[in-house]
């Protein structure tokens, strides 16, 4: 059967005959995945093996099986495949995942016997994809100038890849010209996606012919949509297509339907690229995708559901028109297309870079940013990765790879799991650790329960091909007897920071060694455990939900993580008693293992605890007397007239506690035991004698009345410095008293202390409303003098009778 790619194969062969690099852009359905590699077999330069790199295991196996079938062969003869779980390498062409390629090129950087490396769907920009391309470029540049590199994609950013590959020839193929109808039907964003997908699928099956491929973000949504569909007509065969489905079921989903039947395939993003689902004429797209996102604050990678990119929805829609006219039904409004990101973000900009850093060191490059990447890794992400590798002993103080790091790098696993396998041998846990690694890398193996022990026991009774293939991994990684009740110990070796202790009776809240809080469904059997070794979580950094874990005994926690246990002396300030309490004990990360009162706490720690309390709660927790409080407010007022005076504001004093307060706290454990007079004296000493005198002059503590009485000035009053004084004490004043250039706020009272008038202009009061006030006061207080002209009268607080006697 002729395919569009066939017309450009001569140009591609010519380009690769004259150059060692090329770019191929071909739309979905053009045939690039299955036609290019076989077409190169007879080229004079291609006398060795051709490696075809694809993003997923399903695509690797499906492509190899299709190409072998086209030659009348079985996989493993001329053409084969290699994945982590299943391998049938070909003599001339091997289709493989990027992870398998990375292991091969790391062990033999010059790729002996390989004539060409083809990167299919190179636009997907996974971490392994970018790293594989970078290593291949370096190998070709430094070791194998004759090695051919071909980057292929349907939605390639041609200009960017051209720069990366030093502007090689670019060949473009047209796709098939089958018409594709796009139908945007929208959906209720506030409602669950599954019933809406089920409704759209039922409608589409009734209105259109052919098989239907539906795209959903993940396994959970696929299962819920299948449930929502209910019973289907007899001519519809329902298939599920995702990474957890057995190879036989995957093949059935890809194959043409039986005569007189239609397929309904509920698929994850696994069906977007590199595979053709035979017979599909209808695509129903949820518009959603599930992607890993690394939370740097938490040190965790979690899966999030997001809107699919423009590149992804284009690939999905194209599946409907690969073999005949088709229709793509989209559950969003057409106007929303413009807001979608053009491509999925490159994983190198968001992922944990521990694996990339270790691979780079093993390759001989100390700085991964110097490798030929389209997007160089961020310095902060690399620094974090180096710290993680240092914590597990994979690199030394100079950043060089250690023997332990080389052992980790030799295992095709994420570094923390590889570290677990290497460390497990010393603890008699090698087979158990291998089982844990298989459970954590093969999603869905043994079910979805949180308890990894339960998953393992279910796996042992599972006789599916996928389960058998996973047992092959187990035998490869660690022979021996698996001890299910020690899986938690193995997990603790991989994720020591996620070892957690229960915080409440229900088992819902957990505190981890690394300081993060985790949540567990209280109905989980794990909720009864006191300690858990947590492997996987989902959700926010604080309160992330536990997805997988295993119980572990407290004594074994202390044995396995003994190097992380430290002695501590804790000094805390209690606000209620205004005193210090001191404890000593041992802690594992942020978890206190044991503690008791400390009879001899360190004095410097006590001092720091008291100072921290003042810093945290403010100066008002100190036992100030009125004189001390007044000094602080007077000083601030005085600074308005003389900025060179010491700053005794709360913020300034809190910044300099060591200078004026610390000397008072030696030997103290309680703040309320400080003598108030001593506290005020310390403040005066801090201000200095000369400054204190200037403060007295600019902001005197008291107002001396014409009657000889002394009255405290309130500098904290809202309207400015204020004094309360009887009217008789102010007789004889023809000018308003001031503090500096600021008029005093006079609160004038009757002989009984009741307010008469508040003023900042005493002469105006004498000349204005005084007559009315005096008339009223003469009736109330006839024994006191109420002159008509108080400004010229003598100030005297005595009654008339006492003045005469």
C-alpha positions in Angstrom: 0.0 0.0 0.0 1.4 3.3 -1.1 1.9 6.0 1.6 2.7 9.7 1.2 6.1 9.3 2.7 7.1 7.1 -0.3 7.3 10.1 -2.6 10.0 11.8 -0.5 12.1 8.7 0.3 14.4 9.2 -2.7 15.1 12.8 -1.5 15.7 11.5 2.0 18.1 8.8 0.8 20.0 11.4 -1.2 20.2 13.7 1.7 21.6 11.0 4.0 24.0 9.8 1.4 25.6 13.2 1.2 25.1 14.3 4.8 25.3 12.7 8.2 22.2 14.6 9.5 18.8 15.3 8.2 15.3 16.6 9.3 12.1 15.0 8.2 8.7 16.6 8.7 5.7 14.4 7.8 2.1 14.8 9.0 0.4 12.0 11.0 -0.4 9.1 8.7 2.3 9.8 6.2 4.1 6.6 7.2 7.4 7.9 8.5 7.5 5.6 11.5 7.3 2.3 9.5 8.6 3.2 6.1 11.8 5.2 6.6 14.0 2.6 8.5 13.3 -0.3 6.0 13.9 2.1 3.1 17.5 2.7 4.3 18.5 -0.9 4.5 19.9 -1.1 1.0 21.8 2.2 1.1 25.6 1.7 0.7 26.4 3.5 3.9 23.8 1.6 5.9 25.6 -1.8 6.3 25.0 -1.9 10.0 22.1 -1.7 12.4 19.5 1.1 12.3 18.0 2.2 15.6 14.6 3.7 15.5 13.8 5.6 18.7 10.1 6.0 19.7 8.5 7.6 22.8 6.6 4.6 24.1 6.9 0.9 24.5 3.5 0.3 22.8 4.8 2.3 19.7 8.1 0.3 19.7 6.4 -3.1 19.7 3.6 -2.1 17.3 6.0 -0.5 14.7 8.3 -3.4 14.8 5.5 -5.9 14.4 4.0 -4.0 11.5 7.4 -3.6 9.6 8.2 -7.3 10.2 4.8 -8.3 9.0 5.3 -6.3 5.8 8.4 -8.4 5.1 6.6 -11.6 5.9 8.7 -12.1 9.0 8.3 -12.2 12.7 9.8 -9.5 15.1 13.4 -10.5 16.0 14.5 -11.4 12.5 15.4 -8.5 10.2 13.4 -6.1 12.3 12.8 -6.2 16.0 12.3 -4.1 19.1 13.8 -3.5 22.6 11.9 -2.2 25.6 12.7 -2.6 29.3 10.1 -5.4 29.8 10.3 -7.1 26.4 13.0 -7.3 23.8 13.3 -9.0 20.4 16.2 -7.1 18.8 16.4 -7.2 15.0 19.4 -8.0 12.9 19.1 -4.8 10.9 16.5 -2.6 12.5 15.7 -2.3 16.2 12.8 -0.1 17.4 13.5 1.0 21.0 12.5 3.5 23.6 14.9 6.3 24.5 15.7 4.8 27.9 17.0 1.6 26.3 19.0 3.7 23.8 20.6 5.7 26.6 21.8 2.5 28.4 23.3 1.4 25.1 25.1 4.6 24.2 26.4 5.0 27.7 28.0 1.6 27.6 29.3 2.1 24.0 29.5 5.8 23.1 30.7 5.1 19.6 27.7 2.8 18.9 29.7 0.0 17.2 27.8 -1.6 14.4 25.2 1.1 14.2 24.8 2.9 10.9 21.9 5.3 11.7 19.8 6.6 14.7 16.3 7.7 13.8 14.4 9.9 16.3 10.7 9.6 15.8 8.4 12.2 17.2 11.4 14.2 18.4 9.2 17.1 19.2 7.8 15.4 22.3 10.8 16.7 24.3 10.8 14.2 27.1 14.0 14.3 29.3 15.1 10.9 27.8 14.4 12.2 24.3 16.5 15.3 24.7 19.3 13.5 26.4 19.4 10.7 23.8 19.6 13.3 21.0 22.3 15.2 22.8 24.5 12.1 23.4 24.0 11.0 19.7 25.1 14.4 18.5 28.2 14.3 20.7 29.0 10.7 19.7 28.7 11.6 16.0 30.8 14.8 16.5 33.6 13.3 18.5 33.6 9.6 17.6 31.5 8.6 14.6 31.4 11.1 11.8 29.9 8.4 9.6 26.9 7.9 11.9 23.7 9.2 10.4 21.2 11.0 12.6 17.6 11.7 11.4 15.1 13.7 13.4 11.5 13.1 12.4 8.2 14.6 13.5 4.8 15.7 12.4 4.9 19.0 14.3 8.6 19.8 14.3 9.9 23.2 15.2 12.1 23.1 12.2 14.1 26.3 12.8 15.1 25.3 16.3 16.1 21.7 15.4 17.9 23.0 12.4 20.1 25.2 14.6 20.7 22.3 17.0 21.7 20.0 14.1 23.8 22.6 12.3 21.3 23.3 9.5 21.1 19.9 7.8 18.9 19.2 4.8 15.1 19.3 5.6 12.7 17.0 3.8 9.0 17.6 4.0 6.3 15.1 3.2 2.6 15.8 2.5 0.1 13.8 4.5 -2.9 11.9 3.1 -5.6 14.2 1.7 -8.6 12.6 3.4 -11.0 15.3 4.5 -11.2 16.0 8.3 -14.2 17.7 9.8 -13.7 19.5 13.1 -16.7 19.8 15.4 -16.4 21.8 18.6 -19.3 20.9 20.9 -18.1 22.5 24.2 -18.7 21.1 27.7 -19.5 22.1 31.2 -16.1 22.8 32.8 -17.6 22.6 36.3 -18.9 19.1 35.8 -17.0 15.7 35.6 -15.6 15.0 32.2 -16.5 11.3 32.1 -20.3 11.5 31.7 -19.9 14.3 29.1 -17.4 12.1 27.1 -19.8 9.2 27.3 -22.7 11.3 26.0 -20.5 12.7 23.1 -19.3 9.1 22.2 -22.9 7.7 22.1 -24.0 10.6 19.9 -21.0 10.3 17.6 -21.5 6.5 17.2 -25.1 7.2 16.2 -24.3 10.0 13.7 -21.1 8.7 12.0 -19.8 5.5 10.6 -16.6 3.7 11.4 -14.7 3.0 14.6 -14.2 5.6 17.3 -11.1 6.7 19.2 -11.6 8.7 22.4 -8.8 10.6 24.1 -8.9 10.9 27.9 -6.2 12.1 30.3 -5.6 8.8 32.2 -6.6 5.4 33.3 -9.0 6.6 36.0 -11.0 8.7 33.4 -11.0 5.8 30.9 -12.5 3.4 33.4 -15.1 6.0 34.6 -16.1 6.8 31.0 -16.4 3.0 30.3 -18.8 2.8 33.3 -20.7 5.8 32.2 -21.2 4.4 28.7 -23.2 1.4 30.1 -24.3 -1.3 27.7 -23.4 -0.8 24.0 -24.9 -2.2 20.9 -23.7 -5.7 19.8 -21.7 -4.3 16.9 -19.5 -2.1 19.2 -16.4 -3.7 20.7 -15.0 -1.7 23.6 -11.2 -1.5 24.0 -9.0 0.3 26.5 -5.6 1.5 25.3 -3.1 2.8 27.9 0.3 1.7 29.4 -1.3 -0.7 31.9 -3.0 -2.8 29.3 -1.5 -6.2 28.4 0.3 -6.3 25.0 -2.3 -8.7 23.6 -5.1 -6.2 24.5 -3.0 -3.4 23.0 -2.7 -5.3 19.8 -6.4 -5.9 19.7 -7.1 -2.2 20.2 -4.8 -1.3 17.2 -6.0 -4.0 14.9 -8.9 -3.7 12.4 -12.3 -4.7 13.9 -13.9 -8.0 12.8 -16.2 -8.0 9.8 -19.4 -6.2 10.7 -18.1 -4.7 13.9 -16.9 -1.3 15.0 -14.3 -0.5 17.6 -14.6 2.0 20.4 -11.2 2.7 21.8 -10.8 4.7 25.1 -7.2 5.8 25.0 -4.7 7.9 26.9 -2.1 10.0 25.2 -0.3 6.8 24.3 -2.4 6.7 21.0 -1.4 10.3 20.0 1.8 9.4 18.0 3.7 6.6 16.3 0.8 4.2 16.1 -2.2 3.8 13.9 -5.5 2.6 15.3 -7.0 0.7 12.3 -10.5 1.5 11.2 -10.9 4.8 13.1 -13.1 7.4 11.4 -14.2 9.3 14.5 -12.1 11.0 17.3 -13.7 12.3 20.4 -11.2 14.5 22.3 -11.6 15.5 25.9 -9.0 18.2 25.4 -7.2 17.1 28.6 -3.8 15.6 29.2 -2.0 14.2 32.3 1.6 15.3 32.7 4.3 15.0 35.3 5.1 18.2 37.1 8.0 18.5 39.4 7.3 20.5 42.6 10.7 21.9 43.4 9.6 23.2 46.8 8.4 19.7 47.9 11.0 17.7 46.0 8.2 15.7 44.5 7.0 14.9 41.0 3.2 14.7 40.7 0.8 14.1 37.9 -1.5 17.0 37.0 -4.4 17.2 34.6 -4.1 20.1 32.2 -5.4 21.3 28.9 -3.7 19.6 25.9 -1.4 21.6 23.7 -2.2 22.6 20.1 0.3 20.1 18.8 -1.4 17.3 20.8 -5.0 18.1 19.7 -3.8 18.3 16.1 -2.2 14.9 16.4 -5.3 13.5 18.0 -7.7 14.9 15.4 -5.5 13.5 12.6 -6.1 9.9 13.8 -9.6 10.2 12.4 -8.5 10.9 8.8 -5.6 8.5 8.4 -7.4 5.9 6.3 -10.6 7.6 5.1 -12.5 10.9 5.6 -13.2 11.4 9.3 -14.5 13.7 12.0 -12.9 15.0 15.2 -15.3 16.0 17.9 -13.8 18.3 20.5 -15.3 18.9 23.9 -14.4 22.6 24.1 -15.3 25.8 22.2 -13.4 26.7 19.0 -12.4 30.1 20.4 -10.4 28.3 23.2 -8.0 26.9 20.6 -6.0 30.2 20.6 -5.4 30.0 24.3 -3.8 26.5 24.2 0.0 26.3 24.4 1.6 25.5 21.1 3.5 22.5 22.5 3.9 20.6 25.7 6.6 22.3 27.8 10.0 20.5 27.5 10.5 18.2 30.4 14.0 19.4 30.9 12.7 22.8 32.1 10.4 21.2 34.8 11.7 17.8 35.8 13.9 16.5 38.6 17.3 16.6 36.9 19.1 14.0 39.1 19.0 11.3 36.4 20.2 13.8 33.7 23.0 15.0 35.9 24.2 11.5 36.7 24.1 10.5 33.0 26.0 13.6 32.1 28.7 12.8 34.6 29.0 9.3 33.4 29.2 10.6 29.9 32.2 12.7 31.0 30.5 16.1 31.1 30.5 17.8 34.5 28.1 20.5 33.4 25.0 19.2 31.7 24.3 22.7 30.4 27.2 22.3 28.0 25.5 19.4 26.2 23.7 20.2 22.9 20.2 20.7 24.2 17.4 22.8 22.5 16.7 24.2 26.0 19.6 24.2 28.5 18.7 23.1 32.1 18.2 25.8 34.7 21.2 26.3 37.1 18.9 26.1 40.2 17.5 22.7 39.0 21.0 21.4 38.4 22.1 22.6 41.8 19.2 20.8 43.5 20.0 17.6 41.5 23.6 17.7 42.6 22.6 18.1 46.2 20.3 15.0 45.9 23.1 13.0 44.3 25.5 14.1 47.0 23.0 13.0 49.7 22.9 9.5 48.3 26.7 9.4 47.8 26.6 9.3 44.0 29.0 12.3 43.7 31.8 13.5 45.9 32.5 16.9 47.3 34.1 18.1 44.0 31.0 17.0 42.1 32.7 13.9 40.5 30.9 10.7 40.1 31.7 8.1 42.8 31.9 4.3 42.4 28.5 4.2 44.1 27.2 6.7 41.5 28.6 4.5 38.7 26.8 1.6 40.2 23.6 3.6 40.2 24.0 4.8 36.7 24.4 1.3 35.4 20.9 0.5 36.5 18.2 1.8 34.1 16.1 3.3 36.8 15.5 6.7 38.4 18.6 7.4 40.6 16.7 7.0 43.9 15.4 3.6 43.0 18.8 2.6 41.6 20.4 3.7 44.8 17.8 1.6 46.7 18.9 -1.5 44.7 22.6 -0.9 45.3 22.1 -0.2 49.0 19.7 -3.1 49.6 22.4 -5.8 49.2 24.1 -4.7 52.4 20.9 -5.0 54.3 19.9 -8.4 52.8 17.1 -6.8 50.9 18.2 -7.1 47.3 15.3 -9.2 46.0 12.8 -7.2 48.1 14.2 -3.9 46.7 13.9 -5.3 43.2 10.2 -6.1 43.8 9.7 -2.6 45.1 11.4 -1.1 42.1 9.2 -3.1 39.7 6.0 -2.1 41.6 7.0 1.6 41.4 8.1 1.7 37.8 5.4 -0.5 36.3 2.2 1.5 37.0 -0.8 -0.5 38.0 1.2 -3.7 38.7 -0.7 -5.5 41.5 -3.5 -3.0 41.5 -3.9 0.6 42.7 -4.1 0.2 46.5 -1.7 2.3 48.6 -0.2 -0.7 50.3 2.8 -1.9 48.3 2.8 -5.2 50.3 -0.7 -5.9 49.1 0.3 -5.0 45.5 3.2 -7.4 45.6 1.0 -10.3 46.9 -1.5 -9.6 44.1 1.3 -9.5 41.5 2.5 -12.9 42.6 -0.8 -14.4 41.7 -1.2 -12.5 38.4 -0.4 -14.7 35.4 -0.8 -12.0 32.7 2.0 -11.4 30.2 2.7 -8.0 31.7 3.0 -9.5 35.2 5.3 -12.2 33.8 7.5 -9.6 32.0 7.7 -7.6 35.3 8.9 -10.8 37.0 11.7 -10.9 34.4 12.8 -7.4 35.7 12.7 -8.8 39.2 15.0 -11.6 38.3 17.3 -9.3 36.4 17.6 -6.7 39.3 17.8 -9.0 42.3 17.7 -12.7 42.7 16.7 -14.2 45.9 13.7 -14.5 48.2 11.3 -11.5 48.3 10.2 -10.6 51.9 6.9 -8.7 51.4 6.9 -7.4 55.0 10.2 -5.7 54.4 9.2 -3.7 51.3 8.9 -0.7 53.6 12.6 -1.0 54.5 13.5 -1.0 50.8 11.4 2.0 50.1 13.0 3.8 53.0 16.4 3.4 51.4 15.1 5.1 48.2 13.1 7.8 49.9 14.5 8.5 53.4 13.0 12.0 53.4 9.5 10.4 52.9 9.7 8.1 55.9 6.8 9.4 58.0 5.2 8.9 61.4 1.5 9.1 62.1 0.3 12.3 63.7 -3.3 11.5 64.7 -5.4 8.6 65.9 -7.2 8.2 62.5 -4.0 7.8 60.5 -5.0 10.6 58.2 -2.1 13.0 59.0 1.6 12.0 58.6 4.8 13.9 59.3 7.8 13.1 57.2 11.5 13.1 57.9 11.9 15.8 55.3 9.4 18.0 57.0 6.5 17.6 54.6 3.0 16.7 55.8 1.2 13.9 53.9 -2.4 12.6 54.0 -3.7 9.1 53.9 -7.3 7.9 53.5 -8.3 6.8 57.0 -10.0 3.7 55.7 -6.7 2.5 54.2 -5.2 -0.5 56.1 -2.0 1.5 56.3 -3.7 4.0 58.6 -3.1 1.6 61.5 0.7 1.7 61.1 2.8 4.0 63.2 5.5 4.4 60.6 5.3 4.4 56.8 7.9 4.4 54.1 6.2 6.5 51.4 7.1 6.1 47.8 4.5 8.1 45.8 2.3 11.1 46.5 0.0 13.4 44.6 -1.2 16.9 45.3 0.2 20.1 46.8 3.5 20.2 48.6 1.8 20.5 52.0 -0.7 17.8 52.6 0.0 15.7 49.5 -2.0 12.5 49.3 -0.2 9.2 49.7 -0.5 7.0 46.6 1.8 4.2 47.6 3.7 3.2 50.8 4.6 0.3 53.0 4.7 -0.1 56.8 8.0 -0.1 58.6 8.9 -0.8 62.2 10.2 2.2 64.3 13.4 0.3 65.4 14.2 -0.5 61.7 13.7 3.1 60.8 16.3 4.0 63.3 18.7 1.3 62.1 18.3 2.1 58.4 18.5 5.9 58.8 21.0 6.0 61.7 23.2 8.4 59.9 20.3 10.9 59.8 19.6 10.8 63.5 20.9 13.8 65.5 21.0 15.0 69.0 19.1 18.2 69.7 18.6 20.7 72.5 15.4 22.7 72.1 14.7 25.9 73.9 11.2 27.3 73.5 9.4 30.4 74.8 6.0 29.9 76.3 3.8 33.0 75.8 1.4 32.1 78.6 4.1 31.8 81.3 6.5 34.3 79.7 9.2 31.8 80.4 11.6 29.4 78.7 11.3 25.6 78.6 14.2 23.5 77.5 14.3 19.9 76.3 16.9 17.5 75.0 16.5 14.5 72.7 17.1 12.8 69.4 15.5 13.6 66.1 15.3 12.0 62.7 15.0 14.9 60.3 12.1 16.9 61.6 10.6 14.0 63.7 11.5 14.0 67.4 12.2 10.4 68.4 12.7 11.0 72.1 12.8 14.1 74.4 13.0 15.0 78.1 13.4 18.2 80.1 16.9 19.6 79.9 18.1 20.3 83.5 21.2 22.2 82.2 20.2 24.1 79.1 22.7 26.2 77.3 22.6 29.8 78.5 23.2 31.2 75.1 20.2 29.2 73.8 18.1 30.6 76.6 19.2 34.1 75.8 18.4 33.6 72.1 15.0 32.1 73.0 14.1 35.2 75.0 15.4 37.6 72.4 13.5 35.7 69.7 10.3 35.9 71.7 10.7 39.7 72.0 11.5 39.9 68.3 8.4 37.8 67.5 5.9 39.2 69.9 7.0 42.8 70.2 8.3 45.1 72.9 5.0 45.2 74.7 5.7 41.8 76.3 8.4 43.4 78.4 7.4 44.8 81.9 7.7 48.6 81.1 6.9 51.1 83.8 5.2 54.4 82.9 8.6 56.2 82.8 10.0 53.8 80.3 6.9 54.0 78.1 7.0 57.8 78.2 10.7 57.9 77.3 10.1 55.9 74.1 7.2 58.2 73.0 9.1 61.4 74.0 12.2 60.3 72.1 10.2 59.8 69.0 8.5 63.2 69.3 11.9 64.9 70.0 13.3 63.3 66.8 10.8 65.4 64.8 12.8 68.5 65.8 16.3 66.8 65.9 16.8 63.9 63.6 20.2 63.2 65.1 18.7 61.9 68.3 18.7 58.1 68.9 15.8 56.2 67.3 13.8 54.5 70.1 10.9 53.4 67.9 9.8 49.8 68.2 11.3 48.7 64.9 14.7 50.3 65.7 14.8 48.8 69.2 13.9 45.4 67.9 16.7 45.5 65.4 19.2 46.2 68.1 18.1 44.0 71.0 21.6 42.6 71.5 22.9 46.1 72.4 20.4 47.2 75.0 18.2 44.3 76.1 20.6 41.3 76.0 22.7 42.4 79.0 19.6 42.4 81.2 18.7 38.8 80.3 21.8 36.9 81.4 20.7 34.4 84.0 17.0 35.0 83.3 14.5 32.5 82.1 11.4 34.7 82.4 10.8 38.1 80.8 8.4 39.2 83.6 11.2 38.9 86.1 13.1 41.9 84.7 12.9 44.9 87.0 11.0 47.6 85.2 13.2 50.4 86.6 16.3 48.5 85.4 14.6 48.1 82.0 14.0 51.8 81.7 17.6 52.5 82.9 18.9 50.2 80.1 17.0 52.3 77.6 18.4 55.5 79.0 21.9 54.2 78.9 21.3 53.0 75.3 20.2 56.6 74.4 23.1 58.2 76.2 23.3 61.0 78.8 23.6 63.9 76.3 20.8 62.6 74.2 18.6 62.1 77.3 19.1 65.8 78.2 18.2 66.9 74.7 15.1 64.8 74.8 14.2 66.4 78.1 14.6 69.8 76.5 12.7 69.1 73.3 10.1 66.8 74.8 9.8 67.5 78.6 8.1 64.8 80.6 5.9 67.2 82.5 4.1 70.6 82.0 4.6 73.1 84.8 1.5 75.3 85.3 1.4 78.9 86.4 0.0 77.6 89.7 3.1 75.6 90.3 1.6 72.2 89.6 3.3 69.5 87.5 1.3 67.5 84.9 2.5 64.5 82.8 2.5 65.1 79.1 1.0 62.3 77.0 3.1 62.2 73.8 1.1 59.2 72.5 -2.2 61.0 72.3 -3.8 61.0 68.9 -3.9 64.7 68.5 -0.4 65.4 69.6 1.2 66.0 73.0 -1.6 66.4 75.6 -1.9 67.5 79.2 -4.8 67.5 81.5 -5.0 70.5 83.8 -7.5 72.5 85.9 -8.7 75.8 84.6 -7.5 77.7 87.8 -3.9 76.4 87.1 -3.8 78.2 83.8 -4.9 81.7 84.9 -2.4 84.3 84.0 -1.4 82.6 80.7 -1.9 84.9 77.7 0.0 82.7 75.3 -0.7 79.0 74.5 2.0 76.7 76.0 4.1 74.7 73.5 6.4 71.7 73.3 9.1 72.8 70.9 7.1 74.4 68.1 4.0 72.2 68.7 1.1 73.6 70.7 0.2 71.5 73.7 -3.3 69.9 73.6 -4.8 71.3 76.8 -7.5 69.2 78.3 -9.0 71.8 80.7 -11.1 70.4 83.6 -13.3 71.6 86.4 -12.2 71.5 90.1 -13.8 68.0 90.2 -11.7 66.9 87.2 -14.5 66.9 84.7 -13.6 68.1 81.2 -14.5 71.7 80.3 -12.7 72.3 77.1 -9.9 70.9 74.9 -8.0 73.5 73.0 -4.7 74.3 71.2 -5.4 78.0 71.3 -5.9 79.1 75.0 -6.1 82.9 74.2 -9.0 82.3 71.8 -10.7 80.2 74.5 -10.3 83.0 77.1 -11.7 85.5 74.7 -14.4 83.4 73.2 -16.4 80.8 75.0 -14.9 81.4 78.4 -17.8 83.7 79.5 -20.3 81.0 79.0 -18.1 78.4 80.7 -17.5 80.7 83.6 -21.2 81.4 84.2 -21.9 77.7 84.3 -18.9 77.0 86.6 -19.8 79.8 89.1 -23.1 78.0 89.7 -21.5 74.6 90.1 -18.4 75.6 91.9 -19.1 78.9 93.8 -16.2 78.4 96.2 -13.7 78.8 93.3 -12.7 81.8 91.5 -14.0 82.3 87.9 -12.7 85.6 86.8 -13.9 87.5 83.8 -10.4 88.0 82.5 -8.5 84.8 83.3 -5.5 85.8 81.2 -4.6 88.5 83.7 -5.8 86.7 86.9 -3.5 85.0 89.3 -3.3 81.2 89.0 -4.4 79.5 92.3 -6.1 76.2 92.9 -7.3 77.1 96.4 -10.9 78.1 97.2 -11.8 81.8 97.9 -12.1 81.1 101.6 -8.7 79.4 101.9 -7.0 82.2 100.0 -8.3 84.7 102.6 -7.3 82.7 105.7 
